[in-house]
């Protein structure tokens, strides 16, 4: 995520107007996201297109294990509800 966040920061600091969204993606009743949908679209002050991306970033450890799909004793964890 840091790569894309840095790209957005650079675009904003360069004077672009940027529409930036990050949305978590969940699987079933899990409370930890499997990943994040990230998108940004920017317009330069002269009206030309600036930053432009739409990506999915998996919620992974450096080992490649996805935090949103981990299990404990064969049971998906964590699950439940949030307030």
PDB file with SEQRES, HELIX, SHEET and CRYST1 records, atoms N, CA, C and O in Angstrom:
SEQRES   1 A   83  UNK UNK UNK UNK UNK UNK UNK UNK UNK UNK UNK UNK UNK          
SEQRES   2 A   83  UNK UNK UNK UNK UNK UNK UNK UNK UNK UNK UNK UNK UNK          
SEQRES   3 A   83  UNK UNK UNK UNK UNK UNK UNK UNK UNK UNK UNK UNK UNK          
SEQRES   4 A   83  UNK UNK UNK UNK UNK UNK UNK UNK UNK UNK UNK UNK UNK          
SEQRES   5 A   83  UNK UNK UNK UNK UNK UNK UNK UNK UNK UNK UNK UNK UNK          
SEQRES   6 A   83  UNK UNK UNK UNK UNK UNK UNK UNK UNK UNK UNK UNK UNK          
SEQRES   7 A   83  UNK UNK UNK UNK UNK                                          
HELIX    1 AA1 UNK A    2  UNK A   13  1                                  12    
HELIX    2 AA2 UNK A   67  UNK A   69  5                                   3    
SHEET    1 AA1 3 UNK A  17  UNK A  25  0                                        
SHEET    2 AA1 3 UNK A  35  UNK A  43 -1                                        
SHEET    3 AA1 3 UNK A  49  UNK A  58 -1                                        
SHEET    1 AA2 2 UNK A  71  UNK A  72  0                                        
SHEET    2 AA2 2 UNK A  75  UNK A  76 -1                                        
CRYST1    1.000    1.000    1.000  90.00  90.00  90.00 P 1           1          
ATOM      1  N   UNK A   1       0.828  -1.191   0.000  1.00  0.00           N  
ATOM      2  CA  UNK A   1       0.000   0.000   0.000  1.00  0.00           C  
ATOM      3  C   UNK A   1       0.872   1.253   0.000  1.00  0.00           C  
ATOM      4  O   UNK A   1       0.506   2.280  -0.573  1.00  0.00           O  
ATOM      5  N   UNK A   2       2.014   1.153   0.643  1.00  0.00           N  
ATOM      6  CA  UNK A   2       2.864   2.334   0.795  1.00  0.00           C  
ATOM      7  C   UNK A   2       3.250   2.933  -0.565  1.00  0.00           C  
ATOM      8  O   UNK A   2       3.317   4.153  -0.708  1.00  0.00           O  
ATOM      9  N   UNK A   3       3.499   2.090  -1.542  1.00  0.00           N  
ATOM     10  CA  UNK A   3       3.863   2.585  -2.878  1.00  0.00           C  
ATOM     11  C   UNK A   3       2.775   3.487  -3.435  1.00  0.00           C  
ATOM     12  O   UNK A   3       3.060   4.573  -3.939  1.00  0.00           O  
ATOM     13  N   UNK A   4       1.534   3.041  -3.345  1.00  0.00           N  
ATOM     14  CA  UNK A   4       0.424   3.821  -3.892  1.00  0.00           C  
ATOM     15  C   UNK A   4       0.125   5.060  -3.050  1.00  0.00           C  
ATOM     16  O   UNK A   4      -0.208   6.116  -3.588  1.00  0.00           O  
ATOM     17  N   UNK A   5       0.246   4.926  -1.732  1.00  0.00           N  
ATOM     18  CA  UNK A   5       0.061   6.100  -0.866  1.00  0.00           C  
ATOM     19  C   UNK A   5       1.107   7.167  -1.173  1.00  0.00           C  
ATOM     20  O   UNK A   5       0.802   8.360  -1.169  1.00  0.00           O  
ATOM     21  N   UNK A   6       2.335   6.739  -1.437  1.00  0.00           N  
ATOM     22  CA  UNK A   6       3.401   7.688  -1.800  1.00  0.00           C  
ATOM     23  C   UNK A   6       3.111   8.359  -3.135  1.00  0.00           C  
ATOM     24  O   UNK A   6       3.378   9.547  -3.311  1.00  0.00           O  
ATOM     25  N   UNK A   7       2.566   7.596  -4.071  1.00  0.00           N  
ATOM     26  CA  UNK A   7       2.203   8.177  -5.368  1.00  0.00           C  
ATOM     27  C   UNK A   7       1.143   9.264  -5.203  1.00  0.00           C  
ATOM     28  O   UNK A   7       1.220  10.315  -5.839  1.00  0.00           O  
ATOM     29  N   UNK A   8       0.160   9.007  -4.352  1.00  0.00           N  
ATOM     30  CA  UNK A   8      -0.897   9.989  -4.106  1.00  0.00           C  
ATOM     31  C   UNK A   8      -0.307  11.229  -3.438  1.00  0.00           C  
ATOM     32  O   UNK A   8      -0.620  12.355  -3.827  1.00  0.00           O  
ATOM     33  N   UNK A   9       0.529  11.028  -2.453  1.00  0.00           N  
ATOM     34  CA  UNK A   9       1.175  12.155  -1.767  1.00  0.00           C  
ATOM     35  C   UNK A   9       1.946  13.020  -2.759  1.00  0.00           C  
ATOM     36  O   UNK A   9       1.827  14.245  -2.749  1.00  0.00           O  
ATOM     37  N   UNK A  10       2.733  12.376  -3.614  1.00  0.00           N  
ATOM     38  CA  UNK A  10       3.525  13.108  -4.603  1.00  0.00           C  
ATOM     39  C   UNK A  10       2.625  13.899  -5.551  1.00  0.00           C  
ATOM     40  O   UNK A  10       2.930  15.043  -5.889  1.00  0.00           O  
ATOM     41  N   UNK A  11       1.523  13.295  -5.978  1.00  0.00           N  
ATOM     42  CA  UNK A  11       0.598  13.974  -6.885  1.00  0.00           C  
ATOM     43  C   UNK A  11      -0.028  15.196  -6.227  1.00  0.00           C  
ATOM     44  O   UNK A  11      -0.119  16.259  -6.840  1.00  0.00           O  
ATOM     45  N   UNK A  12      -0.459  15.042  -4.978  1.00  0.00           N  
ATOM     46  CA  UNK A  12      -1.073  16.162  -4.250  1.00  0.00           C  
ATOM     47  C   UNK A  12      -0.050  17.284  -4.044  1.00  0.00           C  
ATOM     48  O   UNK A  12      -0.360  18.460  -4.236  1.00  0.00           O  
ATOM     49  N   UNK A  13       1.160  16.911  -3.653  1.00  0.00           N  
ATOM     50  CA  UNK A  13       2.196  17.920  -3.420  1.00  0.00           C  
ATOM     51  C   UNK A  13       2.593  18.638  -4.716  1.00  0.00           C  
ATOM     52  O   UNK A  13       3.086  19.766  -4.678  1.00  0.00           O  
ATOM     53  N   UNK A  14       2.377  17.985  -5.853  1.00  0.00           N  
ATOM     54  CA  UNK A  14       2.666  18.593  -7.153  1.00  0.00           C  
ATOM     55  C   UNK A  14       1.523  19.489  -7.625  1.00  0.00           C  
ATOM     56  O   UNK A  14       1.617  20.112  -8.682  1.00  0.00           O  
ATOM     57  N   UNK A  15       0.431  19.556  -6.833  1.00  0.00           N  
ATOM     58  CA  UNK A  15      -0.672  20.445  -7.162  1.00  0.00           C  
ATOM     59  C   UNK A  15      -1.852  19.796  -7.852  1.00  0.00           C  
ATOM     60  O   UNK A  15      -2.765  20.492  -8.297  1.00  0.00           O  
ATOM     61  N   UNK A  16      -1.853  18.470  -7.951  1.00  0.00           N  
ATOM     62  CA  UNK A  16      -2.990  17.800  -8.579  1.00  0.00           C  
ATOM     63  C   UNK A  16      -4.195  17.783  -7.629  1.00  0.00           C  
ATOM     64  O   UNK A  16      -4.044  17.707  -6.409  1.00  0.00           O  
ATOM     65  N   UNK A  17      -5.384  17.854  -8.218  1.00  0.00           N  
ATOM     66  CA  UNK A  17      -6.615  17.573  -7.482  1.00  0.00           C  
ATOM     67  C   UNK A  17      -6.832  16.072  -7.625  1.00  0.00           C  
ATOM     68  O   UNK A  17      -6.959  15.562  -8.739  1.00  0.00           O  
ATOM     69  N   UNK A  18      -6.875  15.364  -6.498  1.00  0.00           N  
ATOM     70  CA  UNK A  18      -6.905  13.897  -6.534  1.00  0.00           C  
ATOM     71  C   UNK A  18      -8.131  13.357  -5.813  1.00  0.00           C  
ATOM     72  O   UNK A  18      -8.426  13.748  -4.684  1.00  0.00           O  
ATOM     73  N   UNK A  19      -8.838  12.456  -6.480  1.00  0.00           N  
ATOM     74  CA  UNK A  19      -9.919  11.677  -5.856  1.00  0.00           C  
ATOM     75  C   UNK A  19      -9.292  10.342  -5.501  1.00  0.00           C  
ATOM     76  O   UNK A  19      -8.885   9.587  -6.384  1.00  0.00           O  
ATOM     77  N   UNK A  20      -9.213  10.047  -4.196  1.00  0.00           N  
ATOM     78  CA  UNK A  20      -8.490   8.879  -3.697  1.00  0.00           C  
ATOM     79  C   UNK A  20      -9.403   8.071  -2.792  1.00  0.00           C  
ATOM     80  O   UNK A  20      -9.998   8.621  -1.865  1.00  0.00           O  
ATOM     81  N   UNK A  21      -9.522   6.771  -3.047  1.00  0.00           N  
ATOM     82  CA  UNK A  21     -10.348   5.911  -2.197  1.00  0.00           C  
ATOM     83  C   UNK A  21      -9.601   4.630  -1.855  1.00  0.00           C  
ATOM     84  O   UNK A  21      -8.832   4.098  -2.656  1.00  0.00           O  
ATOM     85  N   UNK A  22      -9.853   4.156  -0.646  1.00  0.00           N  
ATOM     86  CA  UNK A  22      -9.346   2.860  -0.188  1.00  0.00           C  
ATOM     87  C   UNK A  22     -10.511   2.172   0.501  1.00  0.00           C  
ATOM     88  O   UNK A  22     -11.100   2.713   1.436  1.00  0.00           O  
ATOM     89  N   UNK A  23     -10.840   0.968   0.031  1.00  0.00           N  
ATOM     90  CA  UNK A  23     -11.961   0.212   0.607  1.00  0.00           C  
ATOM     91  C   UNK A  23     -11.497  -1.192   0.968  1.00  0.00           C  
ATOM     92  O   UNK A  23     -10.917  -1.884   0.131  1.00  0.00           O  
ATOM     93  N   UNK A  24     -11.745  -1.625   2.209  1.00  0.00           N  
ATOM     94  CA  UNK A  24     -11.379  -2.990   2.585  1.00  0.00           C  
ATOM     95  C   UNK A  24     -12.294  -3.998   1.906  1.00  0.00           C  
ATOM     96  O   UNK A  24     -13.463  -3.713   1.649  1.00  0.00           O  
ATOM     97  N   UNK A  25     -11.758  -5.170   1.620  1.00  0.00           N  
ATOM     98  CA  UNK A  25     -12.544  -6.253   1.029  1.00  0.00           C  
ATOM     99  C   UNK A  25     -12.538  -7.424   2.020  1.00  0.00           C  
ATOM    100  O   UNK A  25     -11.477  -7.913   2.409  1.00  0.00           O  
ATOM    101  N   UNK A  26     -13.727  -7.863   2.417  1.00  0.00           N  
ATOM    102  CA  UNK A  26     -13.858  -8.935   3.398  1.00  0.00           C  
ATOM    103  C   UNK A  26     -14.348 -10.213   2.738  1.00  0.00           C  
ATOM    104  O   UNK A  26     -14.883 -10.195   1.629  1.00  0.00           O  
ATOM    105  N   UNK A  27     -14.157 -11.324   3.441  1.00  0.00           N  
ATOM    106  CA  UNK A  27     -14.611 -12.628   2.967  1.00  0.00           C  
ATOM    107  C   UNK A  27     -15.501 -13.236   4.049  1.00  0.00           C  
ATOM    108  O   UNK A  27     -15.032 -13.514   5.153  1.00  0.00           O  
ATOM    109  N   UNK A  28     -16.761 -13.439   3.744  1.00  0.00           N  
ATOM    110  CA  UNK A  28     -17.679 -14.037   4.713  1.00  0.00           C  
ATOM    111  C   UNK A  28     -17.828 -13.194   5.967  1.00  0.00           C  
ATOM    112  O   UNK A  28     -17.991 -11.976   5.889  1.00  0.00           O  
ATOM    113  N   UNK A  29     -17.771 -13.854   7.143  1.00  0.00           N  
ATOM    114  CA  UNK A  29     -17.959 -13.154   8.414  1.00  0.00           C  
ATOM    115  C   UNK A  29     -16.627 -12.749   9.059  1.00  0.00           C  
ATOM    116  O   UNK A  29     -16.593 -12.385  10.235  1.00  0.00           O  
ATOM    117  N   UNK A  30     -15.552 -12.810   8.307  1.00  0.00           N  
ATOM    118  CA  UNK A  30     -14.240 -12.454   8.849  1.00  0.00           C  
ATOM    119  C   UNK A  30     -14.183 -10.975   9.201  1.00  0.00           C  
ATOM    120  O   UNK A  30     -14.793 -10.138   8.536  1.00  0.00           O  
ATOM    121  N   UNK A  31     -13.438 -10.668  10.259  1.00  0.00           N  
ATOM    122  CA  UNK A  31     -13.315  -9.278  10.699  1.00  0.00           C  
ATOM    123  C   UNK A  31     -12.012  -8.630  10.232  1.00  0.00           C  
ATOM    124  O   UNK A  31     -11.804  -7.435  10.445  1.00  0.00           O  
ATOM    125  N   UNK A  32     -11.143  -9.404   9.602  1.00  0.00           N  
ATOM    126  CA  UNK A  32      -9.896  -8.878   9.048  1.00  0.00           C  
ATOM    127  C   UNK A  32     -10.028  -8.910   7.532  1.00  0.00           C  
ATOM    128  O   UNK A  32     -10.374  -9.952   6.976  1.00  0.00           O  
ATOM    129  N   UNK A  33      -9.764  -7.799   6.844  1.00  0.00           N  
ATOM    130  CA  UNK A  33      -9.919  -7.786   5.388  1.00  0.00           C  
ATOM    131  C   UNK A  33      -8.907  -8.686   4.684  1.00  0.00           C  
ATOM    132  O   UNK A  33      -7.773  -8.847   5.134  1.00  0.00           O  
ATOM    133  N   UNK A  34      -9.347  -9.266   3.569  1.00  0.00           N  
ATOM    134  CA  UNK A  34      -8.441 -10.063   2.736  1.00  0.00           C  
ATOM    135  C   UNK A  34      -7.556  -9.155   1.888  1.00  0.00           C  
ATOM    136  O   UNK A  34      -6.521  -9.586   1.380  1.00  0.00           O  
ATOM    137  N   UNK A  35      -7.965  -7.908   1.739  1.00  0.00           N  
ATOM    138  CA  UNK A  35      -7.180  -6.944   0.969  1.00  0.00           C  
ATOM    139  C   UNK A  35      -7.910  -5.625   0.854  1.00  0.00           C  
ATOM    140  O   UNK A  35      -8.941  -5.405   1.489  1.00  0.00           O  
ATOM    141  N   UNK A  36      -7.358  -4.756   0.035  1.00  0.00           N  
ATOM    142  CA  UNK A  36      -7.890  -3.400  -0.099  1.00  0.00           C  
ATOM    143  C   UNK A  36      -7.972  -3.008  -1.567  1.00  0.00           C  
ATOM    144  O   UNK A  36      -7.028  -3.208  -2.332  1.00  0.00           O  
ATOM    145  N   UNK A  37      -9.112  -2.449  -1.946  1.00  0.00           N  
ATOM    146  CA  UNK A  37      -9.258  -1.846  -3.270  1.00  0.00           C  
ATOM    147  C   UNK A  37      -8.808  -0.398  -3.137  1.00  0.00           C  
ATOM    148  O   UNK A  37      -9.338   0.352  -2.317  1.00  0.00           O  
ATOM    149  N   UNK A  38      -7.832  -0.012  -3.943  1.00  0.00           N  
ATOM    150  CA  UNK A  38      -7.300   1.350  -3.898  1.00  0.00           C  
ATOM    151  C   UNK A  38      -7.423   1.963  -5.285  1.00  0.00           C  
ATOM    152  O   UNK A  38      -7.126   1.319  -6.291  1.00  0.00           O  
ATOM    153  N   UNK A  39      -7.866   3.218  -5.323  1.00  0.00           N  
ATOM    154  CA  UNK A  39      -7.931   3.919  -6.605  1.00  0.00           C  
ATOM    155  C   UNK A  39      -7.642   5.400  -6.396  1.00  0.00           C  
ATOM    156  O   UNK A  39      -7.940   5.974  -5.349  1.00  0.00           O  
ATOM    157  N   UNK A  40      -7.060   5.987  -7.412  1.00  0.00           N  
ATOM    158  CA  UNK A  40      -6.790   7.423  -7.397  1.00  0.00           C  
ATOM    159  C   UNK A  40      -6.861   7.935  -8.827  1.00  0.00           C  
ATOM    160  O   UNK A  40      -6.417   7.283  -9.772  1.00  0.00           O  
ATOM    161  N   UNK A  41      -7.429   9.115  -8.950  1.00  0.00           N  
ATOM    162  CA  UNK A  41      -7.495   9.788 -10.242  1.00  0.00           C  
ATOM    163  C   UNK A  41      -7.206  11.254  -9.991  1.00  0.00           C  
ATOM    164  O   UNK A  41      -7.850  11.890  -9.156  1.00  0.00           O  
ATOM    165  N   UNK A  42      -6.240  11.788 -10.714  1.00  0.00           N  
ATOM    166  CA  UNK A  42      -5.850  13.168 -10.504  1.00  0.00           C  
ATOM    167  C   UNK A  42      -5.933  14.002 -11.763  1.00  0.00           C  
ATOM    168  O   UNK A  42      -5.831  13.499 -12.882  1.00  0.00           O  
ATOM    169  N   UNK A  43      -6.120  15.292 -11.548  1.00  0.00           N  
ATOM    170  CA  UNK A  43      -6.136  16.274 -12.627  1.00  0.00           C  
ATOM    171  C   UNK A  43      -5.088  17.340 -12.302  1.00  0.00           C  
ATOM    172  O   UNK A  43      -5.073  17.905 -11.209  1.00  0.00           O  
ATOM    173  N   UNK A  44      -4.214  17.599 -13.274  1.00  0.00           N  
ATOM    174  CA  UNK A  44      -3.216  18.656 -13.118  1.00  0.00           C  
ATOM    175  C   UNK A  44      -3.868  20.021 -13.263  1.00  0.00           C  
ATOM    176  O   UNK A  44      -4.987  20.132 -13.764  1.00  0.00           O  
ATOM    177  N   UNK A  45      -3.165  21.062 -12.821  1.00  0.00           N  
ATOM    178  CA  UNK A  45      -3.722  22.419 -12.872  1.00  0.00           C  
ATOM    179  C   UNK A  45      -4.007  22.881 -14.305  1.00  0.00           C  
ATOM    180  O   UNK A  45      -4.830  23.774 -14.506  1.00  0.00           O  
ATOM    181  N   UNK A  46      -3.342  22.290 -15.299  1.00  0.00           N  
ATOM    182  CA  UNK A  46      -3.605  22.658 -16.696  1.00  0.00           C  
ATOM    183  C   UNK A  46      -4.741  21.850 -17.314  1.00  0.00           C  
ATOM    184  O   UNK A  46      -5.056  22.011 -18.493  1.00  0.00           O  
ATOM    185  N   UNK A  47      -5.357  20.976 -16.510  1.00  0.00           N  
ATOM    186  CA  UNK A  47      -6.487  20.177 -16.977  1.00  0.00           C  
ATOM    187  C   UNK A  47      -6.115  18.808 -17.506  1.00  0.00           C  
ATOM    188  O   UNK A  47      -6.999  18.014 -17.826  1.00  0.00           O  
ATOM    189  N   UNK A  48      -4.832  18.512 -17.605  1.00  0.00           N  
ATOM    190  CA  UNK A  48      -4.419  17.200 -18.109  1.00  0.00           C  
ATOM    191  C   UNK A  48      -4.556  16.143 -17.007  1.00  0.00           C  
ATOM    192  O   UNK A  48      -4.588  16.457 -15.818  1.00  0.00           O  
ATOM    193  N   UNK A  49      -4.634  14.900 -17.436  1.00  0.00           N  
ATOM    194  CA  UNK A  49      -4.776  13.785 -16.503  1.00  0.00           C  
ATOM    195  C   UNK A  49      -3.466  13.581 -15.761  1.00  0.00           C  
ATOM    196  O   UNK A  49      -2.388  13.598 -16.354  1.00  0.00           O  
ATOM    197  N   UNK A  50      -3.579  13.388 -14.455  1.00  0.00           N  
ATOM    198  CA  UNK A  50      -2.410  13.133 -13.621  1.00  0.00           C  
ATOM    199  C   UNK A  50      -2.369  11.680 -13.201  1.00  0.00           C  
ATOM    200  O   UNK A  50      -2.426  10.776 -14.035  1.00  0.00           O  
ATOM    201  N   UNK A  51      -2.271  11.467 -11.907  1.00  0.00           N  
ATOM    202  CA  UNK A  51      -2.215  10.118 -11.362  1.00  0.00           C  
ATOM    203  C   UNK A  51      -3.480   9.350 -11.735  1.00  0.00           C  
ATOM    204  O   UNK A  51      -4.571   9.920 -11.782  1.00  0.00           O  
ATOM    205  N   UNK A  52      -3.324   8.046 -12.000  1.00  0.00           N  
ATOM    206  CA  UNK A  52      -4.476   7.235 -12.389  1.00  0.00           C  
ATOM    207  C   UNK A  52      -4.153   5.766 -12.114  1.00  0.00           C  
ATOM    208  O   UNK A  52      -3.349   5.162 -12.824  1.00  0.00           O  
ATOM    209  N   UNK A  53      -4.783   5.190 -11.080  1.00  0.00           N  
ATOM    210  CA  UNK A  53      -4.624   3.762 -10.834  1.00  0.00           C  
ATOM    211  C   UNK A  53      -5.868   3.213 -10.155  1.00  0.00           C  
ATOM    212  O   UNK A  53      -6.624   3.947  -9.518  1.00  0.00           O  
ATOM    213  N   UNK A  54      -6.067   1.907 -10.303  1.00  0.00           N  
ATOM    214  CA  UNK A  54      -7.165   1.173  -9.685  1.00  0.00           C  
ATOM    215  C   UNK A  54      -6.632  -0.234  -9.448  1.00  0.00           C  
ATOM    216  O   UNK A  54      -6.535  -1.022 -10.388  1.00  0.00           O  
ATOM    217  N   UNK A  55      -6.281  -0.562  -8.193  1.00  0.00           N  
ATOM    218  CA  UNK A  55      -5.606  -1.817  -7.892  1.00  0.00           C  
ATOM    219  C   UNK A  55      -6.224  -2.509  -6.684  1.00  0.00           C  
ATOM    220  O   UNK A  55      -6.918  -1.885  -5.881  1.00  0.00           O  
ATOM    221  N   UNK A  56      -5.960  -3.810  -6.570  1.00  0.00           N  
ATOM    222  CA  UNK A  56      -6.292  -4.581  -5.379  1.00  0.00           C  
ATOM    223  C   UNK A  56      -4.984  -4.955  -4.705  1.00  0.00           C  
ATOM    224  O   UNK A  56      -4.087  -5.501  -5.348  1.00  0.00           O  
ATOM    225  N   UNK A  57      -4.867  -4.662  -3.398  1.00  0.00           N  
ATOM    226  CA  UNK A  57      -3.674  -4.988  -2.621  1.00  0.00           C  
ATOM    227  C   UNK A  57      -4.057  -6.047  -1.588  1.00  0.00           C  
ATOM    228  O   UNK A  57      -4.845  -5.764  -0.686  1.00  0.00           O  
ATOM    229  N   UNK A  58      -3.509  -7.271  -1.703  1.00  0.00           N  
ATOM    230  CA  UNK A  58      -3.825  -8.301  -0.716  1.00  0.00           C  
ATOM    231  C   UNK A  58      -3.257  -7.951   0.653  1.00  0.00           C  
ATOM    232  O   UNK A  58      -2.213  -7.307   0.751  1.00  0.00           O  
ATOM    233  N   UNK A  59      -3.939  -8.371   1.697  1.00  0.00           N  
ATOM    234  CA  UNK A  59      -3.525  -8.128   3.076  1.00  0.00           C  
ATOM    235  C   UNK A  59      -2.596  -9.270   3.491  1.00  0.00           C  
ATOM    236  O   UNK A  59      -3.008 -10.195   4.191  1.00  0.00           O  
ATOM    237  N   UNK A  60      -1.335  -9.194   3.049  1.00  0.00           N  
ATOM    238  CA  UNK A  60      -0.405 -10.294   3.247  1.00  0.00           C  
ATOM    239  C   UNK A  60       0.772  -9.932   4.138  1.00  0.00           C  
ATOM    240  O   UNK A  60       1.216  -8.786   4.191  1.00  0.00           O  
ATOM    241  N   UNK A  61       1.255 -10.941   4.827  1.00  0.00           N  
ATOM    242  CA  UNK A  61       2.504 -10.847   5.567  1.00  0.00           C  
ATOM    243  C   UNK A  61       3.648 -11.008   4.570  1.00  0.00           C  
ATOM    244  O   UNK A  61       3.411 -11.394   3.425  1.00  0.00           O  
ATOM    245  N   UNK A  62       4.852 -10.728   4.970  1.00  0.00           N  
ATOM    246  CA  UNK A  62       6.006 -10.894   4.082  1.00  0.00           C  
ATOM    247  C   UNK A  62       6.204 -12.354   3.677  1.00  0.00           C  
ATOM    248  O   UNK A  62       6.887 -12.635   2.692  1.00  0.00           O  
ATOM    249  N   UNK A  63       5.616 -13.279   4.422  1.00  0.00           N  
ATOM    250  CA  UNK A  63       5.703 -14.709   4.107  1.00  0.00           C  
ATOM    251  C   UNK A  63       4.731 -15.104   2.992  1.00  0.00           C  
ATOM    252  O   UNK A  63       4.788 -16.222   2.481  1.00  0.00           O  
ATOM    253  N   UNK A  64       3.839 -14.180   2.619  1.00  0.00           N  
ATOM    254  CA  UNK A  64       2.841 -14.473   1.596  1.00  0.00           C  
ATOM    255  C   UNK A  64       1.518 -14.945   2.160  1.00  0.00           C  
ATOM    256  O   UNK A  64       0.562 -15.140   1.409  1.00  0.00           O  
ATOM    257  N   UNK A  65       1.441 -15.136   3.486  1.00  0.00           N  
ATOM    258  CA  UNK A  65       0.189 -15.562   4.117  1.00  0.00           C  
ATOM    259  C   UNK A  65      -0.768 -14.381   4.185  1.00  0.00           C  
ATOM    260  O   UNK A  65      -0.391 -13.294   4.621  1.00  0.00           O  
ATOM    261  N   UNK A  66      -1.999 -14.596   3.756  1.00  0.00           N  
ATOM    262  CA  UNK A  66      -3.006 -13.543   3.791  1.00  0.00           C  
ATOM    263  C   UNK A  66      -3.637 -13.490   5.175  1.00  0.00           C  
ATOM    264  O   UNK A  66      -4.191 -14.483   5.645  1.00  0.00           O  
ATOM    265  N   UNK A  67      -3.555 -12.329   5.831  1.00  0.00           N  
ATOM    266  CA  UNK A  67      -4.099 -12.179   7.185  1.00  0.00           C  
ATOM    267  C   UNK A  67      -5.602 -12.391   7.231  1.00  0.00           C  
ATOM    268  O   UNK A  67      -6.133 -12.802   8.263  1.00  0.00           O  
ATOM    269  N   UNK A  68      -6.293 -12.122   6.142  1.00  0.00           N  
ATOM    270  CA  UNK A  68      -7.744 -12.255   6.122  1.00  0.00           C  
ATOM    271  C   UNK A  68      -8.227 -13.665   5.884  1.00  0.00           C  
ATOM    272  O   UNK A  68      -9.433 -13.910   5.875  1.00  0.00           O  
ATOM    273  N   UNK A  69      -7.299 -14.613   5.689  1.00  0.00           N  
ATOM    274  CA  UNK A  69      -7.710 -15.999   5.454  1.00  0.00           C  
ATOM    275  C   UNK A  69      -7.046 -16.973   6.428  1.00  0.00           C  
ATOM    276  O   UNK A  69      -7.083 -18.183   6.204  1.00  0.00           O  
ATOM    277  N   UNK A  70      -6.448 -16.474   7.486  1.00  0.00           N  
ATOM    278  CA  UNK A  70      -5.791 -17.336   8.471  1.00  0.00           C  
ATOM    279  C   UNK A  70      -6.820 -18.159   9.233  1.00  0.00           C  
ATOM    280  O   UNK A  70      -7.977 -17.760   9.367  1.00  0.00           O  
ATOM    281  N   UNK A  71      -6.383 -19.316   9.733  1.00  0.00           N  
ATOM    282  CA  UNK A  71      -7.283 -20.150  10.523  1.00  0.00           C  
ATOM    283  C   UNK A  71      -6.600 -20.551  11.822  1.00  0.00           C  
ATOM    284  O   UNK A  71      -5.379 -20.481  11.955  1.00  0.00           O  
ATOM    285  N   UNK A  72      -7.417 -20.969  12.766  1.00  0.00           N  
ATOM    286  CA  UNK A  72      -6.930 -21.429  14.062  1.00  0.00           C  
ATOM    287  C   UNK A  72      -7.548 -22.791  14.322  1.00  0.00           C  
ATOM    288  O   UNK A  72      -8.756 -22.887  14.540  1.00  0.00           O  
ATOM    289  N   UNK A  73      -6.748 -23.840  14.303  1.00  0.00           N  
ATOM    290  CA  UNK A  73      -7.285 -25.184  14.520  1.00  0.00           C  
ATOM    291  C   UNK A  73      -8.245 -25.604  13.439  1.00  0.00           C  
ATOM    292  O   UNK A  73      -9.181 -26.355  13.712  1.00  0.00           O  
ATOM    293  N   UNK A  74      -8.045 -25.141  12.204  1.00  0.00           N  
ATOM    294  CA  UNK A  74      -8.915 -25.501  11.095  1.00  0.00           C  
ATOM    295  C   UNK A  74     -10.163 -24.650  10.993  1.00  0.00           C  
ATOM    296  O   UNK A  74     -10.956 -24.814  10.066  1.00  0.00           O  
ATOM    297  N   UNK A  75     -10.345 -23.730  11.951  1.00  0.00           N  
ATOM    298  CA  UNK A  75     -11.510 -22.860  11.945  1.00  0.00           C  
ATOM    299  C   UNK A  75     -11.067 -21.461  11.492  1.00  0.00           C  
ATOM    300  O   UNK A  75     -10.100 -20.921  12.029  1.00  0.00           O  
ATOM    301  N   UNK A  76     -11.764 -20.870  10.508  1.00  0.00           N  
ATOM    302  CA  UNK A  76     -11.384 -19.536  10.071  1.00  0.00           C  
ATOM    303  C   UNK A  76     -11.353 -18.554  11.246  1.00  0.00           C  
ATOM    304  O   UNK A  76     -12.284 -18.503  12.049  1.00  0.00           O  
ATOM    305  N   UNK A  77     -10.280 -17.784  11.334  1.00  0.00           N  
ATOM    306  CA  UNK A  77     -10.155 -16.817  12.431  1.00  0.00           C  
ATOM    307  C   UNK A  77      -9.534 -15.554  11.884  1.00  0.00           C  
ATOM    308  O   UNK A  77      -8.686 -15.654  10.998  1.00  0.00           O  
ATOM    309  N   UNK A  78      -9.875 -14.435  12.326  1.00  0.00           N  
ATOM    310  CA  UNK A  78     -10.988 -14.174  13.231  1.00  0.00           C  
ATOM    311  C   UNK A  78     -12.297 -14.004  12.459  1.00  0.00           C  
ATOM    312  O   UNK A  78     -12.303 -13.579  11.304  1.00  0.00           O  
ATOM    313  N   UNK A  79     -13.390 -14.340  13.113  1.00  0.00           N  
ATOM    314  CA  UNK A  79     -14.718 -14.105  12.564  1.00  0.00           C  
ATOM    315  C   UNK A  79     -15.560 -13.441  13.634  1.00  0.00           C  
ATOM    316  O   UNK A  79     -15.147 -13.315  14.787  1.00  0.00           O  
ATOM    317  N   UNK A  80     -16.721 -13.029  13.241  1.00  0.00           N  
ATOM    318  CA  UNK A  80     -17.613 -12.396  14.195  1.00  0.00           C  
ATOM    319  C   UNK A  80     -18.243 -11.175  13.583  1.00  0.00           C  
ATOM    320  O   UNK A  80     -18.354 -11.055  12.363  1.00  0.00           O  
ATOM    321  N   UNK A  81     -18.649 -10.281  14.435  1.00  0.00           N  
ATOM    322  CA  UNK A  81     -19.269  -9.055  13.956  1.00  0.00           C  
ATOM    323  C   UNK A  81     -18.619  -7.875  14.628  1.00  0.00           C  
ATOM    324  O   UNK A  81     -17.997  -8.000  15.683  1.00  0.00           O  
ATOM    325  N   UNK A  82     -18.769  -6.759  14.019  1.00  0.00           N  
ATOM    326  CA  UNK A  82     -18.275  -5.509  14.590  1.00  0.00           C  
ATOM    327  C   UNK A  82     -19.453  -4.609  14.885  1.00  0.00           C  
ATOM    328  O   UNK A  82     -20.482  -4.704  14.216  1.00  0.00           O  
ATOM    329  N   UNK A  83     -19.327  -3.732  15.875  1.00  0.00           N  
ATOM    330  CA  UNK A  83     -20.462  -2.862  16.239  1.00  0.00           C  
ATOM    331  C   UNK A  83     -20.865  -1.939  15.125  1.00  0.00           C  
ATOM    332  O   UNK A  83     -21.799  -1.153  15.282  1.00  0.00           O  
TER     333      UNK A  83                                                      
END                                                                             
